[in-house]
Amino acid sequence: MTTTTYSAQVAGVCAPDTGLAKEATELVRDTASELVYHHSRRVYWFGALQGRNRDLSFDPELLYVGAMFHDLGLSKRFQASGRRFEVDSADEARRFLQAHQVPEDSIRRVWTAIALHTTPGIPEFMEPEVALVTAGVEYDVLGIGYKDISDADREEIVARHPRPNFKQRILSAFTDGIRPKPETTFGNVKADVLEHYVPGFERGDFVRTILDSPWSE
């Protein structure tokens, strides 16, 4: 296993210093790309800071596991699954948590947080851990709420987990992860990625699907 240093606090936010969190970190560090590892760590801290800003009470350990596992489904081993990468990621987290005998309600929260992290307009109204995984992802990838976090806190997190050429690299990771299963992008934001980067890709059309259904009217 790769040796990993666990920081107790970054930008005024403590990371969970538990065996479960440490094992989650090692697993992602050893199986995901460096890009995904650093992105996932930033998602935790950005999500936690947004939780503080919103005065939300959340379980840091569940938020951490959700953040660390949320993009594992982009890995090459899942490219033939035929399922959305978010579901593959969520199922990996569920297997990990079940192996550690985590209560089912906690597992459900983490699974939901990961499965919905690319579905805007819903997670923010759910449990804090669900809302904050999405908030962390939206902050790091889309810059949503960019000014909600101070320059000093943002710079401290990025210094710990750098993001060189992140915009292009994360788009490449999305493209590589979902190109083999384009049908999984129907109705979600990842169709935009393939439309930009995969020649010949045709996104699903919801209206056309209704009109072409076997119903007579």
Secondary structure, DSSP 8 states (H G I E B T S, - for coil): -------SEETTEE---SHHHHHHHHHHHHHS-HHHHHHHHHHHHHHHHHHHHTT----HHHHHHHHHHTTGGGSGGGTTS-S-HHHHHHHHHHHHHHHTT--HHHHHHHHHHHHTTT-TTSGGGS-HHHHHHHHHHIIIII-TTGGGS-HHHHHHHHHHS--TTHHHHHHHHHHHHHTT-GGGGTTSTHHHHHHHHSTT-----HHHHHHTSS---
